Amino acid sequence: MPRLSVQEIDQALKGLRSWRFENGELVKEFKFADFDSSIRFLNMVQPVADSLDHHPDLCVYYNRVIVHLTTHDEGGVTDLDLKLAQKLDELEKMIH
């Protein structure tokens, strides 16, 4: 899966909620009501990531989960990262 250009990424970001492109990765901070909600989100992420065989880098704080997406084999963002970003946005709706 080829790496996307900055222009392609910028265009794709218009269809995603609150994702940004920084340091060669897609990044989003998901905010939740409490720690329990953050962990429920993580538990929902795992099977989706496994189904795509594409796993995000995650940082968990009390009521926040910061997600970093990149395709390491390609050295940047690919369509697979965009697909996972869309699915994570869908999961977020299920927590709120």
Residue frames as a rotation matrix with the C-alpha (Angstrom) as fourth column:
MET 1
0.593 0.805 0.000 0.00
0.805 -0.593 0.000 0.00
0.000 0.000 -1.000 0.00
PRO 2
-0.195 -0.769 0.609 1.75
0.731 -0.527 -0.433 3.20
0.654 0.361 0.665 -1.14
ARG 3
-0.470 -0.087 -0.879 2.43
0.740 -0.583 -0.337 6.14
-0.482 -0.808 0.338 1.12
LEU 4
0.544 0.757 0.362 0.11
0.839 -0.496 -0.225 9.11
0.009 0.426 -0.905 0.53
SER 5
-0.415 -0.625 0.661 1.31
0.600 -0.734 -0.317 12.55
0.684 0.265 0.680 -0.44
VAL 6
-0.866 0.078 -0.494 0.83
0.365 -0.576 -0.731 15.51
-0.342 -0.814 0.471 1.88
GLN 7
-0.746 0.622 -0.238 -1.83
-0.659 -0.635 0.404 16.82
0.100 0.458 0.883 -0.51
GLU 8
-0.291 0.644 -0.707 -3.72
-0.067 0.724 0.687 13.51
0.954 0.247 -0.167 -0.41
ILE 9
-0.551 0.037 -0.834 -3.54
0.793 0.335 -0.509 13.46
0.261 -0.941 -0.214 3.39
ASP 10
-0.943 0.195 -0.270 -4.74
-0.076 -0.915 -0.397 17.06
-0.324 -0.354 0.877 3.66
GLN 11
-0.525 0.782 -0.336 -7.70
-0.651 -0.115 0.750 16.23
0.548 0.613 0.570 1.42
ALA 12
-0.247 0.404 -0.881 -8.55
0.331 0.889 0.315 13.10
0.911 -0.214 -0.354 3.42
LEU 13
-0.855 -0.136 -0.500 -8.42
0.518 -0.175 -0.837 15.00
0.026 -0.975 0.221 6.73
LYS 14
-0.781 0.618 0.089 -11.40
-0.590 -0.777 0.222 17.05
0.207 0.121 0.971 5.58
GLY 15
0.061 0.836 -0.545 -13.52
-0.446 0.511 0.735 13.90
0.893 0.198 0.404 5.94
LEU 16
-0.153 -0.187 -0.970 -12.24
0.696 0.676 -0.240 13.01
0.701 -0.712 0.027 9.41
ARG 17
0.786 0.523 0.331 -13.17
0.110 -0.645 0.757 14.57
0.609 -0.558 -0.564 12.75
SER 18
0.873 -0.364 0.323 -10.38
-0.480 -0.533 0.696 16.33
-0.081 -0.763 -0.641 14.64
TRP 19
0.596 -0.751 0.285 -7.52
0.707 0.659 0.257 14.32
-0.381 0.048 0.923 13.18
ARG 20
0.786 -0.436 -0.438 -4.35
-0.525 -0.846 -0.099 16.19
-0.327 0.307 -0.894 12.31
PHE 21
0.786 -0.618 0.010 -1.20
0.473 0.591 -0.653 15.37
0.398 0.518 0.757 10.38
GLU 22
0.729 -0.599 0.332 1.97
-0.680 -0.689 0.251 15.96
0.078 -0.409 -0.909 12.36
ASN 23
-0.124 -0.922 0.368 5.46
-0.853 0.288 0.435 14.50
-0.506 -0.260 -0.822 12.23
GLY 24
-0.688 -0.202 -0.697 4.44
-0.663 0.566 0.490 12.12
0.296 0.799 -0.523 9.45
GLU 25
-0.888 0.411 -0.207 1.52
0.458 0.834 -0.307 10.61
0.046 -0.367 -0.929 11.36
LEU 26
-0.080 0.922 0.379 -2.22
-0.063 -0.384 0.921 11.02
0.995 0.050 0.089 11.79
VAL 27
-0.896 -0.250 -0.367 -2.90
0.357 0.086 -0.930 12.04
0.264 -0.964 0.012 15.39
LYS 28
-0.016 0.899 0.437 -6.08
-0.181 -0.432 0.883 12.48
0.983 -0.065 0.169 17.39
GLU 29
-0.980 -0.143 0.137 -6.87
-0.148 0.073 -0.986 13.00
0.131 -0.987 -0.093 21.06
PHE 30
-0.149 0.946 -0.289 -10.07
0.222 0.316 0.922 11.25
0.964 0.074 -0.257 22.06
LYS 31
-0.836 -0.073 0.545 -11.68
-0.462 -0.443 -0.768 12.69
0.297 -0.893 0.336 25.21
PHE 32
-0.230 0.732 -0.641 -14.00
0.351 0.676 0.647 10.73
0.908 -0.076 -0.413 27.44
ALA 33
0.597 0.599 0.534 -15.90
-0.273 -0.474 0.837 11.24
0.754 -0.646 -0.119 30.69
ASP 34
0.607 -0.348 0.714 -13.60
-0.728 0.117 0.676 9.13
-0.319 -0.930 -0.182 32.84
PHE 35
-0.462 -0.883 0.080 -10.96
-0.813 0.458 0.359 6.39
-0.354 0.101 -0.930 32.96
ASP 36
-0.241 0.460 0.855 -13.55
0.079 0.887 -0.455 3.63
-0.967 -0.042 -0.250 32.56
SER 37
0.800 0.577 -0.164 -14.69
-0.067 -0.187 -0.980 5.13
-0.596 0.795 -0.111 29.26
SER 38
0.240 -0.809 -0.536 -11.11
-0.960 -0.279 -0.008 5.41
-0.143 0.517 -0.844 28.03
ILE 39
-0.663 -0.508 0.549 -10.51
-0.493 0.849 0.189 1.74
-0.563 -0.145 -0.814 28.75
ARG 40
0.218 0.805 0.552 -13.79
0.186 0.521 -0.833 0.71
-0.958 0.284 -0.036 27.11
PHE 41
0.770 -0.011 -0.638 -12.64
-0.570 -0.462 -0.679 2.58
-0.288 0.887 -0.362 24.00
LEU 42
-0.272 -0.954 -0.122 -9.30
-0.944 0.240 0.229 0.74
-0.189 0.177 -0.966 24.05
ASN 43
-0.490 0.143 0.860 -11.06
-0.098 0.971 -0.217 -2.60
-0.866 -0.191 -0.462 24.37
MET 44
0.641 0.760 0.112 -13.13
0.105 0.058 -0.993 -1.72
-0.761 0.648 -0.043 21.30
VAL 45
0.461 -0.555 -0.692 -10.05
-0.852 -0.495 -0.171 -0.63
-0.247 0.669 -0.701 19.32
GLN 46
-0.355 -0.775 0.523 -8.21
-0.614 0.615 0.494 -3.91
-0.705 -0.146 -0.694 19.69
PRO 47
-0.039 0.331 0.943 -10.49
0.433 0.856 -0.282 -6.17
-0.900 0.397 -0.177 17.59
VAL 48
0.923 0.345 -0.171 -10.85
0.029 -0.506 -0.862 -3.51
-0.384 0.791 -0.477 14.88
ALA 49
0.294 -0.903 -0.313 -7.07
-0.908 -0.366 0.203 -3.09
-0.297 0.225 -0.928 14.67
ASP 50
-0.413 -0.430 0.803 -6.62
-0.255 0.901 0.351 -6.86
-0.875 -0.060 -0.481 14.58
SER 51
0.439 0.679 0.588 -9.19
0.409 0.432 -0.804 -7.22
-0.800 0.594 -0.088 11.79
LEU 52
0.969 -0.131 -0.210 -7.21
-0.246 -0.597 -0.764 -4.75
-0.025 0.792 -0.610 9.67
ASP 53
0.544 -0.832 -0.104 -3.86
0.838 0.533 0.115 -6.16
-0.040 -0.150 0.988 10.84
HIS 54
-0.152 -0.505 0.849 -2.92
0.382 -0.823 -0.421 -2.55
0.911 0.260 0.318 11.52
HIS 55
0.359 0.222 -0.907 -2.19
0.913 0.119 0.391 -1.42
0.194 -0.968 -0.160 15.05
PRO 56
0.604 -0.055 0.795 -2.05
0.045 -0.994 -0.103 2.17
0.796 0.097 -0.598 16.30
ASP 57
-0.647 -0.696 -0.313 0.30
0.510 -0.089 -0.855 3.66
0.567 -0.713 0.413 18.83
LEU 58
0.432 0.892 0.131 -1.76
0.330 -0.292 0.898 4.64
0.839 -0.345 -0.421 21.88
CYS 59
-0.850 -0.521 0.078 -1.19
0.123 -0.339 -0.933 6.81
0.512 -0.783 0.353 24.94
VAL 60
0.162 0.942 -0.294 -3.77
0.577 0.151 0.803 6.50
0.801 -0.300 -0.519 27.73
TYR 61
-0.892 -0.249 0.377 -4.45
-0.135 -0.651 -0.747 9.17
0.431 -0.717 0.547 30.30
TYR 62
-0.816 0.567 0.110 -7.28
-0.009 0.178 -0.984 9.34
-0.577 -0.804 -0.140 32.80
ASN 63
0.220 0.973 0.075 -10.00
0.214 0.027 -0.976 10.50
-0.952 0.231 -0.202 30.41
ARG 64
0.518 -0.119 -0.847 -8.03
-0.772 -0.492 -0.403 10.80
-0.369 0.862 -0.347 27.19
VAL 65
0.351 -0.478 0.805 -6.59
0.474 0.832 0.288 8.43
-0.808 0.280 0.518 24.61
ILE 66
0.295 -0.354 -0.888 -4.12
-0.732 -0.681 0.028 9.83
-0.614 0.641 -0.460 22.10
VAL 67
0.604 0.011 0.797 -3.82
0.382 0.873 -0.302 7.80
-0.699 0.487 0.524 18.90
HIS 68
-0.062 -0.684 -0.727 -0.96
-0.726 -0.468 0.503 7.94
-0.684 0.559 -0.468 16.40
LEU 69
0.691 0.333 0.642 -1.41
0.184 0.777 -0.601 6.24
-0.699 0.534 0.476 13.03
THR 70
0.157 -0.615 -0.773 1.27
-0.944 -0.323 0.066 5.53
-0.290 0.719 -0.631 10.46
THR 71
0.998 0.064 0.004 2.23
-0.058 0.933 -0.355 2.58
-0.027 0.354 0.935 8.28
HIS 72
0.459 -0.886 0.062 5.75
-0.397 -0.143 0.907 1.83
-0.795 -0.441 -0.418 9.41
ASP 73
0.089 -0.422 0.902 6.50
0.620 0.732 0.282 -0.48
-0.779 0.534 0.327 6.44
GLU 74
0.431 0.165 0.887 5.75
0.868 -0.343 -0.358 2.41
0.246 0.925 -0.291 4.04
GLY 75
-0.589 -0.759 -0.276 7.37
0.808 -0.557 -0.192 5.14
-0.009 -0.336 0.942 6.12
GLY 76
-0.954 0.299 0.018 4.26
-0.299 -0.954 -0.014 7.29
0.013 -0.018 1.000 6.36
VAL 77
-0.299 0.940 0.164 0.49
-0.413 0.027 -0.910 7.52
-0.860 -0.340 0.380 6.12
THR 78
-0.996 0.073 -0.055 -1.39
-0.013 0.487 0.873 5.17
0.091 0.870 -0.484 3.78
ASP 79
-0.281 0.958 -0.059 -5.03
-0.556 -0.112 0.823 4.45
0.782 0.264 0.564 2.97
LEU 80
-0.085 0.203 -0.976 -4.94
0.553 0.824 0.123 1.84
0.829 -0.529 -0.182 5.74
ASP 81
-0.856 -0.253 -0.451 -4.32
0.516 -0.461 -0.722 4.60
-0.025 -0.850 0.525 8.30
LEU 82
-0.787 0.614 0.062 -7.26
-0.577 -0.767 0.280 6.58
0.219 0.185 0.958 6.95
LYS 83
-0.082 0.767 -0.637 -9.49
-0.153 0.622 0.768 3.52
0.985 0.160 0.067 7.12
LEU 84
-0.305 -0.083 -0.949 -8.53
0.827 0.471 -0.307 2.86
0.473 -0.878 -0.075 10.74
ALA 85
-0.996 -0.041 -0.079 -9.03
0.073 -0.885 -0.460 6.55
-0.051 -0.464 0.884 11.62
GLN 86
-0.449 0.893 -0.043 -12.58
-0.628 -0.280 0.726 6.38
0.636 0.353 0.686 10.24
LYS 87
0.073 0.466 -0.882 -13.31
0.287 0.837 0.466 3.24
0.955 -0.287 -0.073 12.24
LEU 88
-0.650 -0.358 -0.671 -11.95
0.735 -0.071 -0.674 4.80
0.193 -0.931 0.309 15.44
ASP 89
-0.898 0.404 0.173 -14.23
-0.409 -0.913 0.007 7.79
0.161 -0.065 0.985 14.91
GLU 90
-0.051 0.910 -0.412 -17.16
-0.387 0.363 0.848 5.38
0.921 0.203 0.333 14.67
LEU 91
-0.138 -0.071 -0.988 -16.09
0.711 0.687 -0.149 3.67
0.689 -0.723 -0.044 17.91
GLU 92
-0.964 -0.264 -0.036 -15.85
0.223 -0.724 -0.653 7.02
0.147 -0.637 0.757 19.66
LYS 93
-0.470 0.863 0.187 -19.54
-0.648 -0.481 0.591 7.65
0.600 0.156 0.785 18.93
MET 94
0.169 0.545 -0.821 -20.41
0.137 0.812 0.568 4.41
0.976 -0.208 0.062 20.71
ILE 95
-0.498 -0.429 -0.754 -18.76
0.800 0.110 -0.590 5.60
0.336 -0.897 0.288 23.95
HIS 96
-0.997 0.066 0.034 -20.33
-0.074 -0.944 -0.321 9.07
0.011 -0.322 0.947 24.05
